[in-house]
Amino acid sequence: MAFREGLHPIILVLDNTGYTVERLIHGMHEYYNDVPQLNYT
């Protein structure tokens, strides 16, 4: 829809390998806060 309306969106992909807020609350080294590395290619 954005292209149909003539808009030029900017898409950002952020890779921080985990959830920072949850790490601060539940523990820095808890396994469930880890996000697997994605292959974007």
Buried (B, 14 or more C-beta within 10 A) or exposed (E): EEEEEEEEEEEEEEEEEEBEEEBEEEEEEEEEBEEEEEEEE
